[in-house]
């Protein structure tokens, strides 16, 4: 009778002991896709904005304390538009950004009293080049194209971010990131291999 109770306890606890490794480990590779909201690259909030689209890759490089340092790449796209009418003529402007970045992050693996086998929490910094494709058009025959020399150009940027991934399986996760840059909040999916 006592032996059957021991087997029952072992069977109940076995799944927890097998999957007790951190969600993000040294050597982990993660690719992700996200949609971002917010952010304005210095443009007025009155401009129309499409959600940002981004793709990410990272690799766990080095164990540092209770976490892993990762290095990765980032590719993102963001578009802003503005149009107005004056004296019967219409004016429109478009800002299309392509963001190429290198990201470094630190992923927490251990937190006393918290099981991190399904959760990857991290924070880091991205160095990016924001490449702008700017267009201006109007139907005013006497236009001098006032906005052709627009002040919002391509630039280099350093942006901090904080994020978390929740792994539904050993490989697939939902993710959310907060930062200051292309988007204030990014929601998406990730795959670990």
N, CA, C and O atoms as a DFTB+ gen file, in Angstrom:
772 C
 N C O
     1  1       0.817      -1.197       0.000
     2  2       0.000       0.000       0.000
     3  2       0.853       1.250       0.000
     4  3       0.577       2.184      -0.752
     5  1       1.905       1.288       0.843
     6  2       2.769       2.462       0.903
     7  2       3.532       2.634      -0.405
     8  3       3.748       3.762      -0.848
     9  1       3.946       1.527      -1.032
    10  2       4.694       1.595      -2.275
    11  2       3.823       2.187      -3.376
    12  3       4.331       2.968      -4.180
    13  1       2.551       1.856      -3.450
    14  2       1.678       2.415      -4.484
    15  2       1.497       3.920      -4.301
    16  3       1.367       4.646      -5.286
    17  1       1.488       4.400      -3.052
    18  2       1.385       5.845      -2.807
    19  2       2.659       6.552      -3.274
    20  3       2.600       7.656      -3.814
    21  1       3.795       5.918      -3.063
    22  2       5.069       6.504      -3.514
    23  2       5.086       6.596      -5.035
    24  3       5.503       7.609      -5.598
    25  1       4.622       5.511      -5.711
    26  2       4.554       5.549      -7.171
    27  2       3.623       6.669      -7.649
    28  3       3.929       7.361      -8.620
    29  1       2.523       6.839      -6.987
    30  2       1.561       7.887      -7.341
    31  2       2.192       9.271      -7.209
    32  3       2.023      10.115      -8.089
    33  1       2.916       9.510      -6.120
    34  2       3.597      10.801      -5.922
    35  2       4.648      11.013      -7.011
    36  3       4.748      12.108      -7.564
    37  1       5.432       9.977      -7.325
    38  2       6.455      10.087      -8.363
    39  2       5.808      10.401      -9.718
    40  3       6.300      11.257     -10.454
    41  1       4.717       9.717     -10.046
    42  2       4.037       9.972     -11.319
    43  2       3.484      11.399     -11.402
    44  3       3.502      12.004     -12.474
    45  1       3.003      11.932     -10.301
    46  2       2.468      13.301     -10.289
    47  2       3.599      14.323     -10.426
    48  3       3.448      15.314     -11.139
    49  1       4.721      14.095      -9.756
    50  2       5.822      15.060      -9.765
    51  2       6.771      14.914     -10.950
    52  3       7.537      15.836     -11.232
    53  1       6.742      13.782     -11.652
    54  2       7.668      13.523     -12.746
    55  2       7.637      14.592     -13.844
    56  3       8.708      15.030     -14.264
    57  1       6.475      15.035     -14.332
    58  2       6.490      16.070     -15.375
    59  2       7.160      17.362     -14.920
    60  3       7.769      18.054     -15.736
    61  1       7.062      17.703     -13.639
    62  2       7.655      18.938     -13.147
    63  2       9.172      18.824     -13.040
    64  3       9.878      19.814     -13.233
    65  1       9.678      17.651     -12.742
    66  2      11.124      17.491     -12.613
    67  2      11.789      17.348     -13.975
    68  3      12.933      17.771     -14.136
    69  1      11.118      16.774     -14.947
    70  2      11.690      16.618     -16.283
    71  2      11.817      17.973     -16.977
    72  3      12.833      18.235     -17.620
    73  1      10.823      18.827     -16.862
    74  2      10.795      20.102     -17.573
    75  2      11.200      21.262     -16.672
    76  3      10.626      22.347     -16.775
    77  1      12.170      21.056     -15.797
    78  2      12.551      22.096     -14.847
    79  2      13.711      22.947     -15.342
    80  3      14.306      23.681     -14.554
    81  1      14.046      22.870     -16.623
    82  2      15.112      23.695     -17.176
    83  2      14.562      25.070     -17.546
    84  3      13.378      25.201     -17.857
    85  1      15.419      26.102     -17.514
    86  2      14.959      27.439     -17.902
    87  2      14.502      27.469     -19.362
    88  3      14.992      26.697     -20.186
    89  1      13.573      28.352     -19.673
    90  2      13.048      28.465     -21.038
    91  2      14.126      28.910     -22.020
    92  3      14.140      28.460     -23.166
    93  1      15.035      29.796     -21.583
    94  2      16.119      30.275     -22.450
    95  2      17.440      29.826     -21.852
    96  3      17.715      30.067     -20.676
    97  1      18.264      29.166     -22.678
    98  2      19.515      28.595     -22.187
    99  2      20.677      28.998     -23.083
   100  3      20.485      29.527     -24.178
   101  1      21.881      28.737     -22.599
   102  2      23.086      28.923     -23.392
   103  2      22.952      28.091     -24.662
   104  3      22.655      26.899     -24.588
   105  1      23.165      28.702     -25.825
   106  2      23.043      27.993     -27.101
   107  2      21.662      28.056     -27.723
   108  3      21.482      27.610     -28.856
   109  1      20.682      28.598     -27.016
   110  2      19.331      28.724     -27.582
   111  2      19.344      29.661     -28.782
   112  3      20.044      30.673     -28.788
   113  1      18.562      29.311     -29.796
   114  2      18.313      30.164     -30.956
   115  2      16.829      30.462     -30.994
   116  3      16.007      29.557     -30.849
   117  1      16.477      31.730     -31.190
   118  2      15.068      32.116     -31.237
   119  2      14.848      33.049     -32.424
   120  3      15.586      34.016     -32.613
   121  1      13.826      32.747     -33.217
   122  2      13.379      33.665     -34.265
   123  2      12.000      34.157     -33.865
   124  3      11.222      33.419     -33.261
   125  1      11.695      35.405     -34.201
   126  2      10.406      35.965     -33.814
   127  2       9.851      36.900     -34.866
   128  3      10.577      37.450     -35.694
   129  1       8.542      37.064     -34.805
   130  2       7.808      37.983     -35.673
   131  2       6.882      38.791     -34.782
   132  3       6.214      38.233     -33.911
   133  1       6.836      40.105     -34.992
   134  2       5.989      40.927     -34.142
   135  2       5.336      42.075     -34.866
   136  3       5.769      42.495     -35.939
   137  1       4.269      42.579     -34.246
   138  2       3.582      43.795     -34.678
   139  2       3.722      44.816     -33.569
   140  3       3.482      44.513     -32.401
   141  1       4.111      46.025     -33.936
   142  2       4.343      47.055     -32.938
   143  2       3.332      48.177     -33.016
   144  3       2.828      48.503     -34.090
   145  1       3.041      48.764     -31.874
   146  2       2.149      49.922     -31.801
   147  2       2.867      51.045     -31.057
   148  3       3.750      50.797     -30.236
   149  1       2.477      52.279     -31.356
   150  2       3.112      53.438     -30.734
   151  2       4.434      53.752     -31.402
   152  3       4.820      53.100     -32.372
   153  1       5.118      54.743     -30.886
   154  2       6.376      55.191     -31.476
   155  2       6.105      56.179     -32.590
   156  3       5.085      56.088     -33.273
   157  1       7.024      57.134     -32.780
   158  2       6.750      58.118     -33.828
   159  2       7.984      58.693     -34.496
   160  3       7.843      59.570     -35.348
   161  1       9.176      58.254     -34.161
   162  2      10.394      58.755     -34.783
   163  2      10.445      60.276     -34.798
   164  3      11.027      60.864     -35.709
   165  1       9.851      60.913     -33.817
   166  2       9.867      62.367     -33.747
   167  2       8.757      63.046     -34.515
   168  3       8.647      64.271     -34.482
   169  1       7.922      62.274     -35.213
   170  2       6.814      62.859     -35.971
   171  2       5.647      63.148     -35.043
   172  3       5.526      62.537     -33.982
   173  1       4.805      64.060     -35.431
   174  2       3.637      64.435     -34.634
   175  2       2.679      63.260     -34.498
   176  3       2.580      62.428     -35.400
   177  1       1.985      63.191     -33.391
   178  2       1.016      62.110     -33.174
   179  2      -0.196      62.248     -34.087
   180  3      -0.996      61.317     -34.181
   181  1      -0.355      63.391     -34.767
   182  2      -1.489      63.573     -35.673
   183  2      -1.267      62.864     -37.009
   184  3      -2.194      62.777     -37.814
   185  1      -0.061      62.356     -37.261
   186  2       0.214      61.656     -38.502
   187  2      -0.374      60.255     -38.426
   188  3      -0.401      59.644     -37.358
   189  1      -0.846      59.745     -39.566
   190  2      -1.384      58.387     -39.610
   191  2      -0.226      57.403     -39.619
   192  3       0.807      57.638     -40.245
   193  1      -0.418      56.301     -38.915
   194  2       0.656      55.332     -38.771
   195  2       0.124      53.916     -38.949
   196  3      -0.926      53.565     -38.412
   197  1       0.860      53.107     -39.710
   198  2       0.543      51.685     -39.832
   199  2       1.297      50.946     -38.733
   200  3       2.344      51.416     -38.289
   201  1       0.787      49.797     -38.285
   202  2       1.539      49.028     -37.279
   203  2       2.924      48.657     -37.808
   204  3       3.083      48.355     -38.991
   205  1       3.893      48.681     -36.949
   206  2       5.253      48.274     -37.324
   207  2       5.292      46.751     -37.463
   208  3       4.607      46.034     -36.734
   209  1       6.080      46.279     -38.385
   210  2       6.292      44.844     -38.591
   211  2       7.769      44.575     -38.351
   212  3       8.622      45.295     -38.872
   213  1       8.084      43.542     -37.567
   214  2       9.493      43.258     -37.315
   215  2       9.771      41.767     -37.247
   216  3       8.903      40.956     -36.923
   217  1      11.024      41.438     -37.568
   218  2      11.542      40.077     -37.512
   219  2      12.812      40.115     -36.666
   220  3      13.611      41.045     -36.772
   221  1      12.989      39.093     -35.821
   222  2      14.124      39.073     -34.903
   223  2      14.778      37.689     -34.909
   224  3      14.135      36.669     -35.158
   225  1      16.069      37.699     -34.628
   226  2      16.800      36.451     -34.402
   227  2      17.786      36.709     -33.270
   228  3      18.366      37.792     -33.187
   229  1      17.981      35.721     -32.397
   230  2      18.999      35.843     -31.352
   231  2      19.570      34.475     -30.998
   232  3      18.939      33.437     -31.194
   233  1      20.793      34.518     -30.467
   234  2      21.506      33.302     -30.076
   235  2      22.096      33.500     -28.677
   236  3      22.729      34.521     -28.408
   237  1      21.889      32.526     -27.789
   238  2      22.437      32.576     -26.431
   239  2      23.928      32.339     -26.439
   240  3      24.377      31.226     -26.710
   241  1      24.717      33.384     -26.143
   242  2      26.175      33.325     -26.286
   243  2      26.935      32.932     -25.035
   244  3      27.852      32.114     -25.094
   245  1      26.555      33.518     -23.886
   246  2      27.399      33.362     -22.706
   247  2      26.568      33.390     -21.432
   248  3      25.645      34.191     -21.286
   249  1      26.918      32.495     -20.517
   250  2      26.287      32.470     -19.195
   251  2      26.891      33.588     -18.357
   252  3      28.109      33.648     -18.194
   253  1      26.051      34.477     -17.820
   254  2      26.506      35.548     -16.945
   255  2      25.604      35.557     -15.719
   256  3      24.445      35.966     -15.794
   257  1      26.140      35.106     -14.591
   258  2      25.353      35.045     -13.360
   259  2      24.131      34.158     -13.544
   260  3      24.230      33.071     -14.114
   261  1      22.975      34.621     -13.062
   262  2      21.756      33.807     -13.179
   263  2      21.031      34.001     -14.510
   264  3      19.806      33.902     -14.570
   265  1      21.783      34.275     -15.573
   266  2      21.157      34.496     -16.870
   267  2      22.114      34.248     -18.017
   268  3      23.279      33.901     -17.821
   269  1      21.586      34.437     -19.232
   270  2      22.346      34.196     -20.456
   271  2      22.359      35.471     -21.292
   272  3      21.325      36.113     -21.475
   273  1      23.542      35.833     -21.800
   274  2      23.693      36.958     -22.702
   275  2      23.453      36.472     -24.122
   276  3      24.011      35.455     -24.534
   277  1      22.613      37.204     -24.883
   278  2      22.340      36.829     -26.272
   279  2      22.731      37.967     -27.204
   280  3      22.807      39.126     -26.796
   281  1      22.975      37.618     -28.452
   282  2      23.257      38.592     -29.501
   283  2      22.392      38.216     -30.687
   284  3      22.228      37.037     -30.997
   285  1      21.834      39.231     -31.353
   286  2      20.948      38.915     -32.455
   287  2      20.791      40.043     -33.447
   288  3      21.430      41.090     -33.339
   289  1      19.916      39.805     -34.427
   290  2      19.659      40.748     -35.509
   291  2      18.183      41.131     -35.518
   292  3      17.336      40.410     -34.990
   293  1      17.892      42.277     -36.126
   294  2      16.538      42.821     -36.143
   295  2      16.282      43.465     -37.500
   296  3      17.147      44.165     -38.028
   297  1      15.101      43.234     -38.068
   298  2      14.658      43.872     -39.305
   299  2      13.231      44.337     -39.080
   300  3      12.365      43.546     -38.706
   301  1      12.983      45.630     -39.311
   302  2      11.647      46.163     -39.078
   303  2      11.225      47.151     -40.149
   304  3      12.055      47.722     -40.857
   305  1       9.899      47.343     -40.256
   306  2       9.317      48.269     -41.225
   307  2       8.237      49.087     -40.528
   308  3       7.457      48.561     -39.735
   309  1       8.205      50.393     -40.836
   310  2       7.208      51.284     -40.243
   311  2       6.878      52.380     -41.251
   312  3       7.770      52.882     -41.935
   313  1       5.587      52.760     -41.348
   314  2       5.155      53.783     -42.297
   315  2       4.296      54.827     -41.599
   316  3       3.441      54.503     -40.775
   317  1       4.545      56.096     -41.948
   318  2       3.731      57.223     -41.486
   319  2       3.257      57.997     -42.709
   320  3       3.962      58.084     -43.715
   321  1       2.044      58.563     -42.611
   322  2       1.489      59.363     -43.699
   323  2       0.842      60.617     -43.144
   324  3       0.338      60.638     -42.021
   325  1       0.871      61.660     -43.960
   326  2       0.189      62.899     -43.591
   327  2      -0.330      63.547     -44.862
   328  3       0.392      63.644     -45.855
   329  1      -1.587      63.992     -44.835
   330  2      -2.138      64.708     -45.988
   331  2      -3.002      65.858     -45.491
   332  3      -3.585      65.798     -44.409
   333  1      -3.069      66.898     -46.301
   334  2      -3.874      68.066     -45.948
   335  2      -4.342      68.755     -47.215
   336  3      -3.843      68.487     -48.308
   337  1      -5.301      69.642     -47.052
   338  2      -5.820      70.430     -48.170
   339  2      -5.699      71.903     -47.820
   340  3      -5.913      72.314     -46.680
   341  1      -5.349      72.685     -48.833
   342  2      -5.228      74.128     -48.648
   343  2      -5.602      74.808     -49.964
   344  3      -4.996      74.536     -51.000
   345  1      -6.588      75.681     -49.924
   346  2      -7.062      76.419     -51.096
   347  2      -7.438      75.491     -52.245
   348  3      -7.197      75.813     -53.408
   349  1      -8.027      74.343     -51.926
   350  2      -8.483      73.402     -52.945
   351  2      -7.414      72.461     -53.466
   352  3      -7.705      71.631     -54.327
   353  1      -6.196      72.561     -52.978
   354  2      -5.116      71.671     -53.392
   355  2      -4.816      70.689     -52.261
   356  3      -4.971      71.009     -51.083
   357  1      -4.383      69.485     -52.646
   358  2      -4.042      68.477     -51.639
   359  2      -2.532      68.258     -51.612
   360  3      -1.856      68.304     -52.640
   361  1      -2.033      68.021     -50.422
   362  2      -0.613      67.789     -50.183
   363  2      -0.487      66.496     -49.379
   364  3      -1.242      66.284     -48.430
   365  1       0.443      65.646     -49.741
   366  2       0.624      64.412     -48.974
   367  2       2.109      64.089     -48.817
   368  3       2.931      64.379     -49.687
   369  1       2.415      63.484     -47.683
   370  2       3.782      63.076     -47.363
   371  2       3.752      61.652     -46.822
   372  3       2.815      61.264     -46.125
   373  1       4.786      60.874     -47.147
   374  2       4.938      59.508     -46.637
   375  2       6.360      59.312     -46.130
   376  3       7.325      59.708     -46.784
   377  1       6.478      58.702     -44.965
   378  2       7.761      58.312     -44.388
   379  2       7.741      56.795     -44.260
   380  3       6.928      56.255     -43.511
   381  1       8.615      56.103     -44.971
   382  2       8.713      54.641     -44.889
   383  2      10.092      54.303     -44.331
   384  3      11.113      54.553     -44.971
   385  1      10.105      53.733     -43.132
   386  2      11.357      53.389     -42.466
   387  2      11.639      51.891     -42.586
   388  3      10.750      51.059     -42.405
   389  1      12.877      51.571     -42.890
   390  2      13.391      50.209     -42.786
   391  2      14.443      50.246     -41.683
   392  3      15.387      51.033     -41.748
   393  1      14.283      49.402     -40.680
   394  2      15.169      49.420     -39.522
   395  2      16.020      48.150     -39.536
   396  3      15.493      47.037     -39.533
   397  1      17.339      48.332     -39.552
   398  2      18.289      47.227     -39.486
   399  2      19.037      47.353     -38.173
   400  3      19.652      48.386     -37.908
   401  1      18.993      46.315     -37.348
   402  2      19.585      46.451     -36.028
   403  2      20.344      45.233     -35.541
   404  3      20.172      44.118     -36.035
   405  1      21.197      45.489     -34.547
   406  2      21.905      44.448     -33.798
   407  2      21.455      44.592     -32.355
   408  3      21.494      45.687     -31.793
   409  1      21.023      43.480     -31.749
   410  2      20.488      43.512     -30.384
   411  2      21.307      42.637     -29.457
   412  3      21.729      41.537     -29.816
   413  1      21.519      43.148     -28.266
   414  2      22.112      42.365     -27.199
   415  2      21.144      42.348     -26.030
   416  3      20.581      43.384     -25.676
   417  1      20.943      41.184     -25.427
   418  2      19.991      41.075     -24.310
   419  2      20.522      40.122     -23.253
   420  3      21.359      39.262     -23.529
   421  1      20.021      40.292     -22.046
   422  2      20.336      39.388     -20.940
   423  2      19.035      38.728     -20.507
   424  3      18.062      39.408     -20.180
   425  1      19.025      37.384     -20.509
   426  2      17.831      36.586     -20.218
   427  2      17.945      35.979     -18.822
   428  3      18.862      35.204     -18.552
   429  1      17.033      36.323     -17.953
   430  2      17.027      35.814     -16.583
   431  2      16.634      34.338     -16.590
   432  3      15.623      33.962     -17.182
   433  1      17.442      33.502     -15.926
   434  2      17.160      32.067     -15.852
   435  2      16.701      31.627     -14.475
   436  3      15.957      30.654     -14.352
   437  1      17.135      32.330     -13.438
   438  2      16.820      31.913     -12.076
   439  2      16.259      33.084     -11.285
   440  3      16.784      34.196     -11.329
   441  1      15.209      32.817     -10.578
   442  2      14.629      33.789      -9.658
   443  2      14.066      32.994      -8.495
   444  3      13.192      32.148      -8.678
   445  1      14.563      33.264      -7.309
   446  2      14.191      32.473      -6.134
   447  2      12.675      32.418      -5.973
   448  3      12.002      33.447      -5.909
   449  1      12.160      31.203      -5.912
   450  2      10.738      30.991      -5.702
   451  2       9.885      31.089      -6.950
   452  3       8.665      30.948      -6.865
   453  1      10.496      31.329      -8.129
   454  2       9.724      31.444      -9.373
   455  2      10.226      30.400     -10.366
   456  3      11.429      30.271     -10.589
   457  1       9.294      29.656     -10.960
   458  2       9.622      28.644     -11.946
   459  2       9.697      29.321     -13.323
   460  3       8.694      29.836     -13.819
   461  1      10.883      29.316     -13.935
   462  2      11.076      29.978     -15.226
   463  2      11.235      28.974     -16.371
   464  3      11.895      29.274     -17.365
   465  1      10.635      27.781     -16.239
   466  2      10.782      26.796     -17.308
   467  2       9.923      27.118     -18.523
   468  3      10.171      26.564     -19.594
   469  1       8.926      27.988     -18.405
   470  2       8.093      28.382     -19.539
   471  2       8.185      29.872     -19.848
   472  3       7.640      30.333     -20.851
   473  1       8.869      30.623     -18.996
   474  2       8.933      32.077     -19.151
   475  2      10.365      32.522     -19.393
   476  3      11.276      32.150     -18.653
   477  1      10.556      33.324     -20.441
   478  2      11.849      33.929     -20.747
   479  2      11.693      35.438     -20.577
   480  3      11.055      36.088     -21.406
   481  1      12.260      35.999     -19.525
   482  2      12.232      37.447     -19.325
   483  2      13.610      38.003     -19.657
   484  3      14.630      37.403     -19.317
   485  1      13.633      39.151     -20.321
   486  2      14.908      39.681     -20.797
   487  2      14.852      41.196     -20.938
   488  3      13.779      41.797     -20.979
   489  1      16.017      41.788     -21.010
   490  2      16.164      43.208     -21.256
   491  2      17.448      43.435     -22.015
   492  3      18.400      42.665     -21.887
   493  1      17.478      44.503     -22.817
   494  2      18.679      44.739     -23.592
   495  2      18.674      46.065     -24.304
   496  3      17.886      46.961     -24.000
   497  1      19.584      46.169     -25.270
   498  2      19.774      47.386     -26.051
   499  2      19.952      47.001     -27.520
   500  3      20.570      45.988     -27.846
   501  1      19.387      47.847     -28.403
   502  2      19.550      47.633     -29.840
   503  2      20.235      48.840     -30.458
   504  3      19.881      49.984     -30.171
   505  1      21.212      48.577     -31.304
   506  2      21.851      49.595     -32.127
   507  2      21.306      49.400     -33.533
   508  3      21.449      48.324     -34.115
   509  1      20.672      50.453     -34.088
   510  2      20.020      50.281     -35.382
   511  2      20.329      51.433     -36.328
   512  3      20.703      52.530     -35.912
   513  1      20.160      51.149     -37.601
   514  2      20.187      52.179     -38.629
   515  2      18.781      52.255     -39.192
   516  3      18.254      51.267     -39.703
   517  1      18.172      53.433     -39.096
   518  2      16.800      53.646     -39.546
   519  2      16.859      54.329     -40.911
   520  3      17.122      55.528     -41.002
   521  1      16.617      53.572     -41.949
   522  2      16.727      54.048     -43.324
   523  2      15.377      54.600     -43.781
   524  3      14.380      53.878     -43.798
   525  1      15.349      55.886     -44.153
   526  2      14.107      56.554     -44.518
   527  2      13.959      56.660     -46.026
   528  3      14.900      57.019     -46.735
   529  1      12.750      56.337     -46.510
   530  2      12.342      56.614     -47.882
   531  2      11.188      57.615     -47.766
   532  3      10.081      57.240     -47.381
   533  1      11.443      58.883     -48.096
   534  2      10.470      59.959     -47.929
   535  2       9.932      60.382     -49.288
   536  3      10.696      60.568     -50.235
   537  1       8.594      60.537     -49.380
   538  2       7.988      61.037     -50.619
   539  2       7.006      62.149     -50.302
   540  3       6.337      62.144     -49.269
   541  1       6.940      63.100     -51.219
   542  2       6.027      64.237     -51.102
   543  2       5.327      64.425     -52.435
   544  3       5.953      64.302     -53.488
   545  1       4.026      64.724     -52.401
   546  2       3.295      65.006     -53.638
   547  2       2.191      66.015     -53.361
   548  3       1.682      66.115     -52.245
   549  1       1.833      66.761     -54.404
   550  2       0.692      67.687     -54.324
   551  2       0.161      67.924     -55.733
   552  3       0.787      67.537     -56.721
   553  1      -0.984      68.554     -55.809
   554  2      -1.563      68.889     -57.113
   555  2      -1.613      70.398     -57.334
   556  3      -2.423      70.888     -58.121
   557  1      -0.764      71.118     -56.653
   558  2      -0.681      72.579     -56.763
   559  2       0.302      72.922     -57.898
   560  3       1.489      72.617     -57.784
   561  1      -0.169      73.551     -58.992
   562  2       0.737      73.851     -60.111
   563  2       1.825      74.864     -59.757
   564  3       2.846      74.930     -60.441
   565  1       1.622      75.648     -58.707
   566  2       2.645      76.628     -58.329
   567  2       3.463      76.165     -57.119
   568  3       4.125      76.974     -56.469
   569  1       3.417      74.877     -56.824
   570  2       4.098      74.342     -55.641
   571  2       5.608      74.495     -55.738
   572  3       6.204      74.329     -56.802
   573  1       6.201      74.811     -54.616
   574  2       7.670      74.855     -54.534
   575  2       8.191      73.661     -53.742
   576  3       9.357      73.635     -53.347
   577  1       7.316      72.656     -53.505
   578  2       7.694      71.447     -52.768
   579  2       8.385      71.788     -51.454
   580  3       9.536      71.418     -51.223
   581  1       7.658      72.502     -50.600
   582  2       8.188      72.984     -49.327
   583  2       8.830      71.885     -48.487
   584  3       9.785      72.139     -47.754
   585  1       8.309      70.668     -48.593
   586  2       8.725      69.614     -47.673
   587  2       9.783      68.677     -48.249
   588  3      10.125      67.683     -47.610
   589  1      10.305      68.966     -49.430
   590  2      11.289      68.065     -50.027
   591  2      12.516      67.909     -49.124
   592  3      13.058      66.810     -49.013
   593  1      12.952      68.967     -48.494
   594  2      14.099      68.884     -47.592
   595  2      13.675      68.541     -46.182
   596  3      14.126      69.178     -45.230
   597  1      12.820      67.549     -46.028
   598  2      12.251      67.217     -44.721
   599  2      13.341      66.875     -43.708
   600  3      14.345      66.251     -44.050
   601  1      13.134      67.288     -42.466
   602  2      14.169      67.141     -41.441
   603  2      14.228      65.745     -40.818
   604  3      15.163      65.453     -40.072
   605  1      13.265      64.884     -41.102
   606  2      13.282      63.541     -40.519
   607  2      13.959      62.600     -41.496
   608  3      13.310      62.076     -42.401
   609  1      15.228      62.382     -41.332
   610  2      15.980      61.571     -42.279
   611  2      16.431      60.254     -41.689
   612  3      16.031      59.882     -40.586
   613  1      17.263      59.557     -42.427
   614  2      17.858      58.313     -41.947
   615  2      18.783      58.636     -40.782
   616  3      19.411      59.695     -40.759
   617  1      18.866      57.731     -39.821
   618  2      19.717      57.991     -38.658
   619  2      20.106      56.698     -37.948
   620  3      19.527      55.637     -38.178
   621  1      21.100      56.822     -37.084
   622  2      21.528      55.730     -36.211
   623  2      20.856      55.943     -34.865
   624  3      20.735      57.075     -34.399
   625  1      20.421      54.859     -34.243
   626  2      19.665      54.982     -32.998
   627  2      20.070      53.878     -32.022
   628  3      20.374      52.759     -32.433
   629  1      20.070      54.200     -30.735
   630  2      20.270      53.209     -29.674
   631  2      18.995      53.180     -28.849
   632  3      18.569      54.211     -28.326
   633  1      18.381      52.007     -28.727
   634  2      17.103      51.897     -28.024
   635  2      17.122      50.760     -27.005
   636  3      17.542      49.649     -27.327
   637  1      16.673      51.027     -25.784
   638  2      16.545      49.963     -24.772
   639  2      15.217      49.234     -24.938
   640  3      14.274      49.778     -25.512
   641  1      15.141      47.999     -24.436
   642  2      13.888      47.247     -24.481
   643  2      13.830      46.251     -23.326
   644  3      14.858      45.807     -22.815
   645  1      12.608      45.911     -22.928
   646  2      12.317      44.859     -21.949
   647  2      11.284      43.937     -22.574
   648  3      10.384      44.394     -23.279
   649  1      11.412      42.634     -22.316
   650  2      10.457      41.724     -22.927
   651  2      10.276      40.449     -22.141
   652  3      11.001      40.157     -21.190
   653  1       9.273      39.696     -22.576
   654  2       8.991      38.384     -21.981
   655  2       8.372      37.483     -23.045
   656  3       7.617      37.929     -23.909
   657  1       8.713      36.224     -22.954
   658  2       8.107      35.204     -23.821
   659  2       7.507      34.126     -22.929
   660  3       8.100      33.725     -21.928
   661  1       6.330      33.668     -23.308
   662  2       5.711      32.544     -22.599
   663  2       5.649      31.379     -23.582
   664  3       5.019      31.483     -24.635
   665  1       6.310      30.260     -23.233
   666  2       6.376      29.097     -24.117
   667  2       5.174      28.184     -23.886
   668  3       5.024      27.581     -22.823
   669  1       4.324      28.099     -24.908
   670  2       3.157      27.211     -24.871
   671  2       3.596      25.762     -25.032
   672  3       2.994      24.852     -24.464
   673  1       4.660      25.560     -25.821
   674  2       5.282      24.242     -25.985
   675  2       6.777      24.449     -25.733
   676  3       7.197      25.536     -25.335
   677  1       7.569      23.418     -25.962
   678  2       9.017      23.566     -25.788
   679  2       9.621      24.527     -26.800
   680  3      10.700      25.073     -26.567
   681  1       8.927      24.745     -27.941
   682  2       9.493      25.558     -29.010
   683  2       8.728      26.840     -29.334
   684  3       9.344      27.819     -29.755
   685  1       7.421      26.867     -29.155
   686  2       6.612      28.014     -29.568
   687  2       6.224      28.880     -28.375
   688  3       5.852      28.383     -27.311
   689  1       6.324      30.216     -28.591
   690  2       6.024      31.160     -27.504
   691  2       5.282      32.375     -28.039
   692  3       5.413      32.743     -29.206
   693  1       4.505      32.982     -27.164
   694  2       3.968      34.309     -27.405
   695  2       4.911      35.299     -26.747
   696  3       5.521      34.980     -25.726
   697  1       5.046      36.497     -27.310
   698  2       5.990      37.456     -26.735
   699  2       5.399      38.851     -26.683
   700  3       4.506      39.204     -27.454
   701  1       5.923      39.632     -25.753
   702  2       5.592      41.047     -25.653
   703  2       6.877      41.790     -25.273
   704  3       7.635      41.341     -24.414
   705  1       7.108      42.931     -25.926
   706  2       8.278      43.756     -25.631
   707  2       7.846      45.207     -25.468
   708  3       6.906      45.667     -26.117
   709  1       8.542      45.911     -24.600
   710  2       8.329      47.335     -24.407
   711  2       9.665      48.032     -24.616
   712  3      10.708      47.528     -24.200
   713  1       9.630      49.188     -25.259
   714  2      10.869      49.916     -25.480
   715  2      10.599      51.281     -26.056
   716  3       9.450      51.703     -26.191
   717  1      11.670      51.966     -26.395
   718  2      11.559      53.275     -26.998
   719  2      12.287      53.214     -28.315
   720  3      13.510      53.075     -28.343
   721  1      11.560      53.314     -29.401
   722  2      12.174      53.211     -30.713
   723  2      11.093      53.138     -31.757
   724  3      10.196      53.980     -31.794
   725  1      11.171      52.128     -32.614
   726  2      10.187      51.979     -33.680
   727  2       8.790      51.815     -33.106
   728  3       7.826      52.335     -33.667
   729  1       8.668      51.096     -31.989
   730  2       7.381      50.866     -31.333
   731  2       7.560      50.925     -29.826
   732  3       8.605      50.546     -29.297
   733  1       6.535      51.400     -29.145
   734  2       6.563      51.391     -27.683
   735  2       6.192      50.022     -27.136
   736  3       6.638      49.633     -26.057
   737  1       5.352      49.275     -27.907
   738  2       4.964      47.924     -27.498
   739  2       4.952      47.031     -28.732
   740  3       4.488      47.429     -29.800
   741  1       5.464      45.835     -28.569
   742  2       5.559      44.865     -29.654
   743  2       4.966      43.538     -29.174
   744  3       5.351      43.026     -28.123
   745  1       4.032      42.989     -29.944
   746  2       3.388      41.720     -29.601
   747  2       3.616      40.749     -30.758
   748  3       3.480      41.128     -31.921
   749  1       3.964      39.493     -30.443
   750  2       4.207      38.561     -31.529
   751  2       4.393      37.136     -31.091
   752  3       4.008      36.748     -29.988
   753  1       4.989      36.361     -31.973
   754  2       5.240      34.940     -31.757
   755  2       6.720      34.652     -31.934
   756  3       7.408      35.346     -32.683
   757  1       7.204      33.638     -31.252
   758  2       8.610      33.253     -31.334
   759  2       8.740      31.744     -31.427
   760  3       7.888      30.999     -30.944
   761  1       9.831      31.304     -32.063
   762  2      10.126      29.887     -32.192
   763  2      11.560      29.653     -31.738
   764  3      12.481      30.322     -32.205
   765  1      11.747      28.706     -30.831
   766  2      13.072      28.373     -30.295
   767  2      13.545      27.056     -30.894
   768  3      12.790      26.088     -30.984
   769  1      14.818      27.038     -31.303
   770  2      15.392      25.805     -31.853
   771  2      16.829      25.633     -31.406
   772  3      17.475      24.651     -31.770
